[in-house]
Amino acid sequence: MELMLERASEQIEVALKGDFDASSTAAFKAQLDETLAAELASCVVDMGGVEFIDSSAIGELVALFKRLDAEGQNLRLVNVRGQPAEMFQFLRIDKVIPIEVAG
C-alpha cells in the first residue's frame, strides 16, 4: 500500500492506495504516530485508491479514531467505495466514524 501524508492547515490529510491489510497497518501506524506526535490534529483519510481492507486495518482506523476523539480531534474517511464501503457498513463503523462514500 502507498501512503501519502500532507498537513493542511488544522488537519492531516492521508491518501491511501492499494490493499490496506495486515501487511500495511504497521507502516500506517508508524507514519501517523510520527506525524501526530509533532502536533495532534484532525485527520482525513482518502480511501479512493483502496480496493480491499481487512479486519486489522479496520482495527487500526478504529484505534486512530479513539485516539483522536480522546483529544478532541476528528477522523473522517472520504472517497470510500467497493469492498471497504461494504465492510464499514456491515460492521456499522459508519455509525461511529464519519464516512463519505464515493459516488
N, C-alpha and C positions, 0 to 999 in steps of 0.2 A: 504494500500500500504506500502511496505517496502522500505526504502531509506537508502543507504549506501554511505557515503562520504569518499573520500580519497584524500589527497593532494599529487600530483605527480609533482615534480619539479616546473614548472611555471604555472601549471593548477590544477583545482579541477575536480576530476572525481566523478560523481554521478551515481550510479546504482539503477534503479527503478525496482520493482517487484510488480505486481498486478494491479488493476484498478487505473488509475490516473484520479480522478474526483473531484467534488466539495468538497467531504468529506476529501480529502487528500491535497488540494492545500495550506491550511494554514500551515500545518506541513512542506511541501516542502519549502514554502517561509521563514518560521521561521528559519529552519536549514541553508538554503543558505544565508539568511541575516546575521546570526551569523558568518558563515564562511567567507563571503565576507567582513564583517566589519573589520575583523582582517587584511586582505590583499586582495585587489581586484585582481583577476586573471581570466584568461580564464577558460572556463568551458566546459567539455564534459559530456553529459548526455547519459548513456547507457540505451536504452529503450527496450532491448531484452526481458525483463521479463514483459513488459506492453502489455496486451491483449486488453485493452479498454481505450480510452481517451475521455473526454468531453470538451465542449467549455470553461469551467472555467480553466481547466488545460492547454489548448492551450493558453488562455489569459495569464496565469502565465508564460509560456515559452516565449511568445512574450514580456512581460514586462521585463523578465530577459535578453532577447536578447537586448532590447533597453537600459537597464541599463549598460550592459557590453559594448555595442557598443559606448555609450556616453563617456566611459572612455578608449576607445581604445583597449578593450579586445574582445574576441570572444566567441561565443557559438556554439557548434556542437552537433547534435543529432545523435547517432550511433545505429546500430542494430534495426532500426525501421522496423516493419513488421505488417501485418494484418490491422486491423481497424485503428490504429494510422497512418500508412503509407497512407492509403486511405484518411483519414481526412486531413493530411498535403498536399497531392496532390490536393484534391478537393478545399481546401481553399487557395491554392497556397502559403502556408507557405514555401514550399520547394524552392521557388524562392527567398526568403529573408534569411532564416536561413539555413545554410549548414546541409543537412540531408543525412546520409548514410543508405540506405535501406538494410536490412539483405537479404542475398542470398537465 
